[in-house]
Structures are given as C-alpha cells and as structure tokens.
C-alpha cells in the first residue's frame, strides 16, 4: 500500500511505494536512467507510467471508448442548448440569520 508523507510545511508529498527488484532489472534500470540523464527513481516512475498506459489501452479499450461516447453525448447536448445572456448584472446574495 502506498504511504503518504507530509513535508515540513505541511503539504502532502506524493505517495511512496517500495519495490524489490532482481539484480538484473535493477542494473538495467540504472543503465536506462543514465542514458536518459534521469535518476533511477524517476526512470522507474516513467517506465511504470508507460506500462500502465499500455495496459489500459490494451485491456480496457471498451471502458475508455464507452467513457468517450458518454462525454461526446454530453458535449453534444451542451452545444445544442441556446446561449442565454444575462439581462443585467448579477445581484448580491444576502443571507439572513434566523431569529428564534
């Protein structure tokens, strides 16, 4: 499970995970990071992002395309609506406390 830490100013840091790699993969990761002038950690992040993107493109195309269809329908409905202009400037909303 990813753990979330907080920096000294109180803002949350990105989630952290710990991975155990075989020596060969660790060496290959280090070489790839050196070739692209990245840190090993950043290279691992980039490769994980690419792998996840490929996974969802391959395995979940139907879910993504269904989502896109719903978005397209929503956009089309919005575009069909007529544009309504305000007749005057919006008025200030006033809130009153209930008196008991």
Secondary structure, DSSP 8 states (H G I E B T S, - for coil): --B--B-TTS-B---B------HHHHHHHHHHHHHTT--HHHHHHHHHHHHHHHHHHHH-HHHHHHHHHHHHHHHHHHHHS-----SS------------
